[in-house]
Amino acid sequence: MLGKRYDTQVCSIARSLELVGERWSLLIIRDALFARVSRFGDFQHNLGIATNVLASRLDAFVESGIMERSGASDYALTAKGRALAVSLMALTEWGDEWASPIDPPILYRHLDCPSAGAEDPGASAVSAVAECASCGRVPADEVGVRVGPGMPAEYLAARRGGSRAGA
């Protein structure tokens, strides 16, 4: 992991990785989000993770506000934790395309979709997409960046390399 200091990284991705970038972290969150796992023992059983590693990750999630503890061995995602759903869906789609030798093992569906038929409730597919407010869906190679209000000018001045930055 990157460490706990951001002196050289002015980047929300780097900050996010400090909270959820460890090998087991996203799998724990995946199980909490999509399999509704909440008990310590169930996480341990399903993932095959060492209990000391699991305890450390869950404690870190509680400390960072991604999860809250309810009882001695129950954990629930907070709004901050549930907000990771689209990121996990995007990683799933990437993995289905670029890292899996088989068809997708899971499909995301809108459970309460009013368009779904009675014979297949929740059948409407859900995906993570890049979307322009004006044009709709855009391919990833058409996405650029702009300098945001939190970017220190001195950091930007010291950077090298090219980008499709719009600033």
KOLNUPA-19297 format. One record per residue (C-alpha): x, y, z; residue in three letters. Coordinates in steps of 0.25 Angstrom, whole numbers, always signed. Layout:
// KOLNUPA-19297
<<X Y Z> 'Ala'>,
...
This chain:
// KOLNUPA-19297
<<+0 +0 +0> 'Met'>,
<<+4 +14 -2> 'Leu'>,
<<+6 +18 +13> 'Gly'>,
<<-2 +28 +21> 'Lys'>,
<<+4 +41 +16> 'Arg'>,
<<+0 +48 +3> 'Tyr'>,
<<+12 +58 +2> 'Asp'>,
<<+15 +53 -12> 'Thr'>,
<<+1 +49 -16> 'Gln'>,
<<-9 +59 -19> 'Val'>,
<<-19 +49 -24> 'Cys'>,
<<-33 +44 -19> 'Ser'>,
<<-29 +30 -25> 'Ile'>,
<<-17 +29 -16> 'Ala'>,
<<-26 +33 -4> 'Arg'>,
<<-36 +23 -7> 'Ser'>,
<<-26 +12 -9> 'Leu'>,
<<-21 +15 +5> 'Glu'>,
<<-35 +11 +10> 'Leu'>,
<<-39 +0 +1> 'Val'>,
<<-27 -4 -7> 'Gly'>,
<<-22 -16 +1> 'Glu'>,
<<-24 -29 -6> 'Arg'>,
<<-35 -34 +3> 'Trp'>,
<<-42 -20 +5> 'Ser'>,
<<-51 -20 -7> 'Leu'>,
<<-55 -35 -6> 'Leu'>,
<<-60 -32 +8> 'Ile'>,
<<-68 -20 +3> 'Ile'>,
<<-73 -28 -9> 'Arg'>,
<<-78 -39 +1> 'Asp'>,
<<-84 -28 +10> 'Ala'>,
<<-91 -21 -2> 'Leu'>,
<<-95 -32 -11> 'Phe'>,
<<-96 -44 -3> 'Ala'>,
<<-101 -37 +10> 'Arg'>,
<<-91 -43 +19> 'Val'>,
<<-90 -36 +32> 'Ser'>,
<<-84 -46 +42> 'Arg'>,
<<-69 -48 +45> 'Phe'>,
<<-70 -63 +44> 'Gly'>,
<<-77 -62 +31> 'Asp'>,
<<-67 -53 +24> 'Phe'>,
<<-56 -62 +29> 'Gln'>,
<<-63 -75 +24> 'His'>,
<<-67 -69 +11> 'Asn'>,
<<-53 -63 +8> 'Leu'>,
<<-44 -72 +15> 'Gly'>,
<<-37 -60 +20> 'Ile'>,
<<-28 -61 +33> 'Ala'>,
<<-36 -56 +45> 'Thr'>,
<<-25 -46 +49> 'Asn'>,
<<-25 -40 +35> 'Val'>,
<<-40 -40 +35> 'Leu'>,
<<-41 -33 +48> 'Ala'>,
<<-30 -23 +44> 'Ser'>,
<<-38 -20 +31> 'Arg'>,
<<-51 -19 +38> 'Leu'>,
<<-45 -10 +49> 'Asp'>,
<<-40 -1 +39> 'Ala'>,
<<-53 +0 +31> 'Phe'>,
<<-60 +4 +45> 'Val'>,
<<-49 +14 +48> 'Glu'>,
<<-50 +21 +34> 'Ser'>,
<<-66 +21 +34> 'Gly'>,
<<-68 +10 +23> 'Ile'>,
<<-74 +0 +33> 'Met'>,
<<-80 +1 +46> 'Glu'>,
<<-80 -10 +57> 'Arg'>,
<<-93 -15 +62> 'Ser'>,
<<-91 -24 +73> 'Gly'>,
<<-79 -32 +76> 'Ala'>,
<<-77 -39 +62> 'Ser'>,
<<-87 -32 +53> 'Asp'>,
<<-83 -21 +43> 'Tyr'>,
<<-91 -12 +34> 'Ala'>,
<<-87 -3 +22> 'Leu'>,
<<-90 +11 +24> 'Thr'>,
<<-94 +21 +13> 'Ala'>,
<<-79 +23 +10> 'Lys'>,
<<-77 +8 +9> 'Gly'>,
<<-90 +6 +0> 'Arg'>,
<<-85 +17 -9> 'Ala'>,
<<-74 +7 -13> 'Leu'>,
<<-84 -1 -21> 'Ala'>,
<<-82 +6 -35> 'Val'>,
<<-66 +4 -33> 'Ser'>,
<<-68 -10 -31> 'Leu'>,
<<-77 -12 -42> 'Met'>,
<<-67 -5 -51> 'Ala'>,
<<-56 -14 -46> 'Leu'>,
<<-65 -26 -49> 'Thr'>,
<<-68 -21 -63> 'Glu'>,
<<-53 -19 -66> 'Trp'>,
<<-50 -33 -60> 'Gly'>,
<<-60 -39 -68> 'Asp'>,
<<-54 -33 -81> 'Glu'>,
<<-39 -34 -78> 'Trp'>,
<<-36 -44 -67> 'Ala'>,
<<-46 -55 -68> 'Ser'>,
<<-45 -67 -77> 'Pro'>,
<<-60 -70 -75> 'Ile'>,
<<-73 -63 -77> 'Asp'>,
<<-77 -54 -66> 'Pro'>,
<<-80 -61 -53> 'Pro'>,
<<-89 -51 -48> 'Ile'>,
<<-99 -41 -54> 'Leu'>,
<<-103 -28 -48> 'Tyr'>,
<<-118 -25 -48> 'Arg'>,
<<-128 -14 -44> 'His'>,
<<-136 -22 -34> 'Leu'>,
<<-148 -12 -33> 'Asp'>,
<<-148 -9 -48> 'Cys'>,
<<-163 -5 -52> 'Pro'>,
<<-159 -10 -66> 'Ser'>,
<<-156 -24 -63> 'Ala'>,
<<-166 -34 -66> 'Gly'>,
<<-174 -42 -56> 'Ala'>,
<<-167 -55 -61> 'Glu'>,
<<-153 -49 -58> 'Asp'>,
<<-154 -38 -48> 'Pro'>,
<<-141 -30 -47> 'Gly'>,
<<-136 -34 -60> 'Ala'>,
<<-132 -21 -65> 'Ser'>,
<<-117 -20 -66> 'Ala'>,
<<-109 -10 -58> 'Val'>,
<<-95 -5 -62> 'Ser'>,
<<-84 +5 -58> 'Ala'>,
<<-82 +15 -70> 'Val'>,
<<-75 +28 -73> 'Ala'>,
<<-86 +37 -76> 'Glu'>,
<<-85 +52 -82> 'Cys'>,
<<-96 +61 -76> 'Ala'>,
<<-99 +66 -91> 'Ser'>,
<<-95 +54 -100> 'Cys'>,
<<-98 +42 -91> 'Gly'>,
<<-89 +29 -91> 'Arg'>,
<<-75 +32 -96> 'Val'>,
<<-63 +22 -98> 'Pro'>,
<<-52 +22 -88> 'Ala'>,
<<-42 +28 -98> 'Asp'>,
<<-51 +40 -99> 'Glu'>,
<<-50 +44 -85> 'Val'>,
<<-40 +54 -81> 'Gly'>,
<<-37 +62 -68> 'Val'>,
<<-37 +76 -63> 'Arg'>,
<<-30 +82 -52> 'Val'>,
<<-39 +83 -40> 'Gly'>,
<<-40 +93 -29> 'Pro'>,
<<-32 +84 -19> 'Gly'>,
<<-20 +84 -28> 'Met'>,
<<-8 +91 -23> 'Pro'>,
<<-1 +100 -34> 'Ala'>,
<<+13 +96 -29> 'Glu'>,
<<+9 +81 -30> 'Tyr'>,
<<+4 +83 -44> 'Leu'>,
<<+16 +91 -48> 'Ala'>,
<<+26 +79 -44> 'Ala'>,
<<+18 +68 -51> 'Arg'>,
<<+24 +62 -64> 'Arg'>,
<<+17 +54 -75> 'Gly'>,
<<+6 +56 -85> 'Gly'>,
<<-9 +55 -82> 'Ser'>,
<<-22 +58 -89> 'Arg'>,
<<-24 +69 -78> 'Ala'>,
<<-34 +80 -82> 'Gly'>,
<<-27 +91 -74> 'Ala'>,
